[in-house]
Amino acid sequence: MSVTDFTALTSTLTSWSDSPARLASARSDRSGWVAEGTPAIIVEATSVSEVQATVAFAAKHRIAIVTRGGATALTGAASAGERAIVLDLSRLDRILEIRVDDQVAVVEPGVITADLDRAARESGLFFAPDPGSVAISTVGGNIGTNAGGLRGAKYGVTRDAVLELDVVLADGSLVTVGHSTAKGVSGYDLASLFVGSEGTLGVVVRAVVRLLPVPAGLATVSASFPSIEAAAEAATAIGRAGLRPTMLEIIDGPTLKAIDEAFGSSLRGHGEALLIAQTDGLGAALEATAVANAIAPLATNVEIATDPATGSDLVEARRRALPAIERLGRVLIEDIAVPRSRLAEIIRTVQGISGDFGVPIFVFAHAGDGNVHPIILLEGVEAGEPIPANARAAADAIFAAALELGGTLTGEHGIGALKRDWIGRELGEKVHDLQKGIKLLLDPHGILNPGKAL
C-alpha cells in the first residue's frame, strides 16, 4: 500500500511521517526484536480525536495498528511490521490535573513516568510504579505492560495504581472504564482488563492514577553475600520475619562487575551478590534494623544508611544493571516470576542452564515479589541477526523451569512477540481460548497490535 492511500487520514492530522529512516526504526523496540517488513506510516497524534480518526481509518481499511510511546518495550510488543500504521502517542504528554485531596493524577499516555512522579512530589505525593526505565518509559506503556519496578515489593504494580481509563476501541469509538473514586465495583473491572493488554484491546488516551503521600522517612540496607543464592535466601528470610520493605533487590556478581566496569564503581569487591532493601515511613529506621538482623546470618557484610544520598546512590546502581550489561553486547532480556519461596531455587536453575547451553546469563531480581530477570548475553550477535539456537534453547529452559516451579513467563514485561509460543502452555487451552475470545470481541478484525500477547 503506497502512502497516497493515506491521504484521507493524513489530511486530518497535525503531524505524521513516512520517512524511511523513522519507519525502519519503528520495526523494533528496546528488546531488539525486529518485525518482518516495514510499516507504512507513523501518526504522531496530538489529540484524542486524531487517535480516534487513525483507529477508525485502520478499521475501515483492515490495516494493523501498533501503538508506541517511549518504545521501551522489552518483548517486541512495540515493534511494527509490514504495512502497519504506527500510532505514536509521545506527544500526548500532558499532566492534566493533580487532585491533592483525592490523591490522584489525570494524565495523558505519553507522560514520562519520572515526570509524573516529580510533579506529584511537588504536592507531597508520589507515583508508586517505578520501572527500571522510569526516566524514559511512558505511563501509557506502563499501563500496556502492567509494569512493576523497584517499589513493587510494597506498592505493587501499575494495575494497583490505575483507577480509570479512557480507551479508543478498535472501531475508533471512545469509552471510559473504571472509576475515578478510590472504590468502585459497578460492573466488571474493565479497567484492569486493559492494563497489561499490550495494545491488543484498545488505545489508552487518558488515565486517572492513584498517588500516595510521600513517606516521612527512608532507610536503606545494603548487604553483600558469597553467592546470589545466599542473597535470595536472605530475601526469603526477610519475608519470613514478617517484614515488607518498599524495595528488595538482588544483583549477582557478573552484573556487579558489569556495573563497575561501565560506571567506575566498586560493588563487586564486596562480594558475589548484593542485596538492596529500602524501608519507608515513620518507622523506616527501626524496620531497616529488623531487615538487617534477619539477613545478617547469611551475609558477609550489612550496612544501614538513613541519609537520602546513600540510598539514592544504591538505587541508581540497581537501575544501571541492564544498561551495563547491554554495553557488553546484544542481550535477550527475560522476565519470569516464581513464588517468593522458590526464588533461590530458580536462580540456581538459571545458573545451571547457563552452563548447560554455553551462554552467559546475568541475574538480577525484584526479590520482594519473586520477579527474576535472567539476561542472556548474545556474544557476537548484531541487532537484526537471528538469535542463536543455544540462546533460544536456554530461554526455553528458563521458561519451563519457571512454570515447573509454579511461576509465570512474565512478571512485568509482558508477552509481546518473543514469548507467544509459550503463552498457551502457561494458560492452558481453555483459558487461552477464553482470552482469544475476548480479543475477538473487542477487536473483531484483528487490527490492534496483531501477533502480540496471545
C-alpha positions as CSV (number, residue, x, y, z in Angstrom):
1,M,0.0,0.0,0.0
2,S,1.5,3.4,-1.0
3,V,1.5,6.5,1.1
4,T,-1.0,8.1,-1.2
5,D,-3.7,5.7,0.1
6,F,-3.5,7.5,3.4
7,T,-4.4,11.0,2.1
8,A,-7.9,10.9,3.7
9,L,-6.2,10.3,7.0
10,T,-3.1,12.5,6.8
11,S,-5.2,15.5,5.7
12,T,-6.8,15.4,9.2
13,L,-3.5,15.1,11.2
14,T,-1.2,17.7,12.7
15,S,1.9,15.6,12.2
16,W,2.8,12.3,10.6
17,S,5.9,10.8,8.9
18,D,6.8,8.3,6.2
19,S,10.5,8.9,6.5
20,P,12.3,5.6,5.5
21,A,14.7,6.0,8.5
22,R,11.9,6.5,11.0
23,L,9.8,3.7,9.5
24,A,12.8,1.4,9.8
25,S,13.4,2.3,13.4
26,A,9.7,1.5,14.2
27,R,10.3,-2.1,13.3
28,S,12.0,-2.7,16.6
29,D,11.8,-1.6,20.3
30,R,14.3,-1.9,23.2
31,S,14.0,-5.7,23.0
32,G,16.0,-5.7,19.8
33,W,13.4,-7.9,18.1
34,V,12.7,-6.8,14.6
35,A,9.3,-7.2,12.9
36,E,9.1,-8.5,9.4
37,G,8.5,-5.9,6.7
38,T,8.3,-2.1,7.1
39,P,5.4,-0.1,8.4
40,A,3.6,2.3,6.1
41,I,3.2,5.5,8.2
42,I,3.9,7.0,11.6
43,V,1.0,9.0,13.0
44,E,2.2,11.5,15.7
45,A,-1.1,12.0,17.4
46,T,-1.6,15.3,19.2
47,S,-5.2,14.8,20.3
48,V,-7.7,12.1,21.2
49,S,-9.7,12.9,18.0
50,E,-6.6,12.2,16.0
51,V,-6.2,8.9,17.7
52,Q,-9.9,8.1,17.0
53,A,-9.6,9.1,13.4
54,T,-6.4,6.9,13.0
55,V,-8.0,3.8,14.5
56,A,-11.2,4.3,12.5
57,F,-9.2,4.6,9.3
58,A,-7.3,1.4,10.2
59,A,-10.5,-0.4,11.0
60,K,-12.1,0.7,7.7
61,H,-9.1,-0.5,5.6
62,R,-8.2,-3.5,7.8
63,I,-4.7,-2.2,8.5
64,A,-2.7,-3.2,11.5
65,I,-2.1,-0.5,14.0
66,V,0.8,-0.6,16.6
67,T,0.7,1.9,19.4
68,R,4.1,3.3,20.7
69,G,5.3,5.8,23.3
70,G,8.8,5.6,24.6
71,A,9.4,2.3,22.6
72,T,11.0,0.8,25.8
73,A,9.2,-2.5,25.4
74,L,11.4,-5.5,26.1
75,T,9.4,-8.1,24.3
76,G,8.8,-6.8,20.8
77,A,5.4,-5.5,21.7
78,A,6.0,-2.0,20.3
79,S,7.6,-3.3,17.0
80,A,5.6,-2.6,13.8
81,G,5.7,-4.8,10.7
82,E,4.7,-4.8,7.1
83,R,2.2,-2.0,6.1
84,A,1.3,-1.2,9.7
85,I,0.2,2.2,11.0
86,V,2.5,3.2,13.9
87,L,0.4,5.3,16.3
88,D,2.9,7.4,18.3
89,L,1.4,8.8,21.5
90,S,4.5,10.5,22.8
91,R,3.1,14.0,22.1
92,L,0.0,13.3,24.3
93,D,2.2,14.1,27.2
94,R,0.2,16.4,29.5
95,I,-0.4,16.0,33.2
96,L,-3.9,17.3,33.0
97,E,-4.6,17.5,36.8
98,I,-3.2,16.6,40.2
99,R,-6.0,16.4,42.7
100,V,-4.2,16.6,46.0
101,D,-7.1,15.9,48.3
102,D,-8.2,12.9,46.2
103,Q,-4.6,11.7,45.8
104,V,-5.0,11.1,42.1
105,A,-3.4,12.4,38.9
106,V,-5.1,12.7,35.5
107,V,-2.6,12.1,32.7
108,E,-2.2,11.5,29.0
109,P,-0.4,8.3,27.9
110,G,2.8,10.0,26.7
111,V,3.7,11.4,30.1
112,I,7.2,10.1,31.2
113,T,6.9,8.1,34.4
114,A,9.6,10.1,36.2
115,D,8.0,13.4,35.2
116,L,4.7,12.3,36.8
117,D,6.4,11.3,40.0
118,R,8.4,14.5,40.1
119,A,5.2,16.6,39.6
120,A,3.3,14.7,42.3
121,R,6.2,15.2,44.8
122,E,5.8,18.9,44.5
123,S,2.4,18.4,46.2
124,G,3.7,16.0,48.8
125,L,2.6,12.9,46.9
126,F,4.3,10.3,44.7
127,F,3.5,7.8,41.9
128,A,4.4,4.3,43.1
129,P,5.1,2.3,39.9
130,D,8.8,2.6,39.4
131,P,10.2,0.5,36.4
132,G,13.9,0.5,35.7
133,S,13.2,2.6,32.6
134,V,11.4,5.2,34.7
135,A,13.3,8.1,33.1
136,I,12.3,7.2,29.6
137,S,9.2,5.0,29.8
138,T,5.7,6.4,29.5
139,V,2.6,6.0,31.7
140,G,0.8,4.6,28.7
141,G,3.5,2.0,28.1
142,N,3.5,1.1,31.8
143,I,-0.3,0.5,31.6
144,G,0.1,-1.5,28.4
145,T,2.5,-4.0,30.1
146,N,1.3,-3.6,33.7
147,A,4.9,-2.6,34.5
148,G,6.2,-3.2,38.0
149,G,9.5,-1.9,39.2
150,L,11.7,-1.3,42.2
151,R,9.0,-0.2,44.6
152,G,6.8,-3.2,43.7
153,A,7.7,-5.2,46.9
154,K,5.4,-2.9,48.9
155,Y,3.3,-0.9,46.5
156,G,2.6,-3.4,43.8
157,V,2.4,-2.9,40.0
158,T,0.8,-0.4,37.6
159,R,-2.6,-2.1,37.8
160,D,-2.7,-1.3,41.5
161,A,-2.3,2.4,40.7
162,V,-4.9,2.6,37.8
163,L,-8.4,3.8,38.7
164,E,-10.0,4.9,35.4
165,L,-9.1,4.9,31.7
166,D,-10.3,6.5,28.5
167,V,-9.8,4.0,25.8
168,V,-10.3,4.2,22.0
169,L,-11.7,0.9,20.8
170,A,-10.9,-0.9,17.6
171,D,-13.7,0.9,15.7
172,G,-12.5,4.3,16.8
173,S,-15.1,4.9,19.4
174,L,-14.2,6.3,22.9
175,V,-15.2,4.7,26.2
176,T,-14.4,5.3,29.8
177,V,-13.8,2.3,32.1
178,G,-13.1,2.1,35.8
179,H,-13.9,4.8,38.4
180,S,-12.1,7.9,39.4
181,T,-13.1,7.2,43.0
182,A,-10.9,5.3,45.5
183,K,-13.5,2.5,45.5
184,G,-16.0,1.3,42.8
185,V,-17.4,-2.1,41.9
186,S,-20.2,-1.3,39.5
187,G,-20.0,-3.7,36.6
188,Y,-17.0,-5.8,35.5
189,D,-13.5,-4.5,36.1
190,L,-12.8,-3.5,32.5
191,A,-10.0,-1.0,33.5
192,S,-8.0,-3.9,34.8
193,L,-8.7,-5.8,31.6
194,F,-7.0,-3.1,29.5
195,V,-4.0,-2.9,31.9
196,G,-1.4,-5.3,30.7
197,S,-3.2,-6.0,27.3
198,E,-0.2,-4.7,25.3
199,G,-2.2,-2.5,23.0
200,T,-4.2,-5.5,21.7
201,L,-7.6,-4.5,23.0
202,G,-7.7,-0.7,22.7
203,V,-5.7,2.5,22.8
204,V,-5.4,4.2,26.2
205,V,-5.7,8.0,25.8
206,R,-6.2,9.2,29.4
207,A,-5.7,7.7,32.8
208,V,-6.7,8.5,36.3
209,V,-4.0,7.1,38.5
210,R,-3.6,6.7,42.2
211,L,-1.0,8.8,44.1
212,L,0.3,8.2,47.6
213,P,1.7,10.5,50.3
214,V,5.5,10.9,50.3
215,P,6.7,8.8,53.3
216,A,8.1,10.6,56.3
217,G,11.3,8.6,56.4
218,L,13.5,6.4,54.3
219,A,16.3,4.0,55.2
220,T,18.4,1.7,53.0
221,V,20.0,-1.6,53.8
222,S,22.8,-2.9,51.7
223,A,24.3,-6.4,52.2
224,S,27.0,-8.5,50.5
225,F,26.8,-12.2,50.1
226,P,29.1,-15.1,49.0
227,S,26.6,-16.1,46.2
228,I,23.4,-14.9,44.6
229,E,21.6,-18.0,46.0
230,A,22.5,-16.8,49.5
231,A,21.1,-13.3,48.7
232,A,17.9,-15.0,47.5
233,E,17.7,-17.0,50.7
234,A,18.2,-13.7,52.6
235,A,15.3,-12.1,50.7
236,T,13.1,-15.0,51.8
237,A,14.2,-14.6,55.4
238,I,13.0,-11.0,55.3
239,G,9.5,-12.1,54.4
240,R,9.7,-14.9,57.0
241,A,10.4,-12.3,59.6
242,G,7.2,-10.5,58.8
243,L,8.8,-7.5,57.1
244,R,7.8,-5.8,53.9
245,P,10.3,-3.4,52.7
246,T,9.4,-0.9,50.0
247,M,12.2,-2.2,47.8
248,L,14.0,-5.5,47.8
249,E,16.5,-6.1,45.0
250,I,19.3,-8.6,44.5
251,I,22.1,-8.5,41.9
252,D,24.6,-11.2,41.0
253,G,28.4,-11.0,40.8
254,P,28.7,-10.8,37.0
255,T,26.2,-8.0,36.9
256,L,28.0,-6.1,39.6
257,K,31.2,-6.5,37.6
258,A,29.5,-5.1,34.5
259,I,28.2,-2.1,36.5
260,D,31.7,-1.4,38.0
261,E,33.3,-1.5,34.5
262,A,30.7,0.7,33.0
263,F,30.3,3.3,35.7
264,G,33.5,3.2,37.7
265,S,32.0,1.8,40.9
266,S,33.5,-1.0,43.2
267,L,30.4,-3.1,44.0
268,R,31.9,-6.5,43.1
269,G,34.7,-6.0,45.5
270,H,32.4,-6.6,48.5
271,G,31.0,-10.0,47.4
272,E,29.5,-12.2,44.8
273,A,26.0,-10.7,45.2
274,L,24.4,-7.5,46.6
275,L,21.0,-7.1,48.3
276,I,19.4,-3.6,48.5
277,A,16.4,-3.1,50.7
278,Q,14.6,0.1,51.4
279,T,12.1,0.8,54.1
280,D,9.9,3.9,54.4
281,G,7.5,5.7,56.7
282,L,7.9,6.9,60.3
283,G,9.4,3.7,61.4
284,A,11.8,3.3,58.5
285,A,15.0,3.2,60.6
286,L,13.5,0.7,63.0
287,E,12.3,-1.6,60.2
288,A,15.7,-1.3,58.5
289,T,17.3,-2.6,61.6
290,A,14.9,-5.5,61.7
291,V,15.8,-6.3,58.0
292,A,19.5,-6.2,58.8
293,N,19.0,-8.6,61.7
294,A,17.0,-11.0,59.5
295,I,19.7,-11.3,56.8
296,A,22.9,-11.0,59.0
297,P,23.4,-14.8,59.4
298,L,23.6,-15.2,55.6
299,A,25.6,-12.0,54.7
300,T,29.3,-11.2,54.8
301,N,28.6,-7.5,55.4
302,V,25.5,-5.5,56.2
303,E,25.2,-1.7,56.3
304,I,22.3,0.7,57.1
305,A,22.0,4.2,55.7
306,T,19.4,6.7,56.7
307,D,20.7,9.6,54.6
308,P,18.9,10.0,51.3
309,A,22.0,10.5,49.2
310,T,23.4,7.0,50.0
311,G,20.0,5.4,49.4
312,S,19.7,7.2,46.1
313,D,23.2,6.1,45.0
314,L,22.4,2.4,45.7
315,V,19.1,2.6,43.8
316,E,20.9,4.2,40.9
317,A,23.4,1.3,40.9
318,R,20.5,-1.1,40.6
319,R,19.0,0.9,37.7
320,R,22.3,0.7,35.9
321,A,22.3,-3.1,35.8
322,L,20.6,-3.5,32.4
323,P,22.4,-0.6,30.7
324,A,25.7,-2.0,32.0
325,I,25.1,-5.5,30.6
326,E,23.9,-4.0,27.3
327,R,27.3,-2.4,26.9
328,L,28.8,-5.9,26.6
329,G,26.7,-6.7,23.5
330,R,23.2,-7.6,22.4
331,V,21.1,-9.2,25.1
332,L,17.9,-11.3,25.4
333,I,16.1,-9.8,28.3
334,E,14.0,-12.3,30.2
335,D,11.4,-11.7,32.9
336,I,10.0,-14.6,34.9
337,A,8.4,-14.7,38.3
338,V,8.1,-17.5,40.8
339,P,6.6,-17.8,44.3
340,R,9.0,-16.0,46.7
341,S,9.8,-19.2,48.5
342,R,11.2,-20.6,45.2
343,L,13.5,-17.7,44.5
344,A,16.8,-19.3,45.4
345,E,15.8,-22.5,43.5
346,I,15.0,-20.7,40.2
347,I,18.3,-18.8,40.4
348,R,20.2,-22.0,40.9
349,T,18.4,-23.5,37.9
350,V,19.2,-20.5,35.8
351,Q,22.9,-20.8,36.6
352,G,22.8,-24.4,35.6
353,I,21.0,-23.5,32.3
354,S,23.8,-21.0,31.6
355,G,26.4,-23.8,31.8
356,D,24.3,-26.4,30.0
357,F,23.8,-24.2,26.9
358,G,27.1,-22.4,27.0
359,V,25.6,-18.9,27.2
360,P,26.4,-16.1,29.7
361,I,23.4,-15.3,31.8
362,F,23.4,-12.3,34.2
363,V,20.8,-12.3,37.0
364,F,19.1,-9.5,39.0
365,A,15.7,-9.6,40.6
366,H,12.9,-7.8,42.3
367,A,13.3,-10.3,45.2
368,G,10.3,-8.9,47.1
369,D,7.8,-10.3,44.6
370,G,9.8,-13.2,43.1
371,N,10.4,-11.4,39.8
372,V,13.7,-12.6,38.3
373,H,15.4,-11.0,35.2
374,P,17.8,-13.5,33.6
375,I,19.7,-11.5,30.9
376,I,21.2,-13.7,28.2
377,L,24.3,-12.2,26.5
378,L,24.3,-12.9,22.8
379,E,28.0,-12.7,22.2
380,G,29.0,-11.5,18.7
381,V,25.3,-11.2,17.5
382,E,24.4,-7.9,15.9
383,A,21.0,-6.3,16.0
384,G,18.6,-7.8,13.5
385,E,20.6,-11.0,13.3
386,P,18.8,-14.3,14.3
387,I,19.0,-15.3,17.9
388,P,21.4,-18.3,18.1
389,A,19.8,-21.7,18.7
390,N,21.6,-22.3,22.1
391,A,20.4,-18.9,23.4
392,R,16.8,-19.7,22.3
393,A,17.1,-23.1,23.9
394,A,18.4,-21.5,27.1
395,A,15.4,-19.1,27.2
396,D,13.0,-22.0,26.7
397,A,14.6,-23.9,29.5
398,I,14.2,-20.9,31.8
399,F,10.5,-20.6,30.9
400,A,10.0,-24.3,31.5
401,A,11.7,-24.0,34.9
402,A,9.6,-21.0,35.9
403,L,6.3,-22.9,35.1
404,E,7.6,-26.0,36.8
405,L,8.0,-24.1,40.0
406,G,4.5,-22.6,39.9
407,G,5.6,-19.4,38.3
408,T,4.9,-17.3,35.2
409,L,6.5,-16.4,31.9
410,T,6.5,-12.7,32.7
411,G,6.2,-10.6,35.8
412,E,6.1,-7.2,34.3
413,H,7.5,-7.0,30.7
414,G,4.6,-8.8,29.0
415,I,4.5,-11.5,26.3
416,G,4.9,-9.3,23.2
417,A,6.2,-11.3,20.2
418,L,9.0,-13.0,21.9
419,K,7.1,-15.3,24.2
420,R,3.9,-16.0,22.2
421,D,4.9,-19.6,21.6
422,W,4.8,-20.2,25.4
423,I,1.6,-18.4,26.4
424,G,-0.7,-21.4,25.7
425,R,1.4,-23.6,27.9
426,E,1.0,-21.4,30.9
427,L,-2.7,-20.5,30.4
428,G,-3.9,-23.9,29.3
429,E,-6.2,-24.5,26.3
430,K,-9.5,-23.4,27.8
431,V,-8.2,-20.1,29.3
432,H,-6.1,-19.4,26.2
433,D,-9.3,-19.8,24.1
434,L,-11.2,-17.6,26.5
435,Q,-8.7,-14.8,26.2
436,K,-8.7,-15.1,22.4
437,G,-12.5,-14.8,22.6
438,I,-12.1,-11.5,24.5
439,K,-9.7,-10.3,21.9
440,L,-12.1,-11.2,19.1
441,L,-15.0,-9.4,20.8
442,L,-13.1,-6.1,21.2
443,D,-11.0,-6.3,18.0
444,P,-13.1,-8.4,15.5
445,H,-10.8,-7.6,12.6
446,G,-7.6,-8.2,14.5
447,I,-6.0,-4.8,13.7
448,L,-4.7,-3.9,17.2
449,N,-1.1,-4.9,17.6
450,P,-1.6,-8.3,15.8
451,G,0.8,-11.1,16.5
452,K,1.5,-9.9,20.1
453,A,0.5,-11.1,23.6
454,L,-1.7,-14.1,22.6
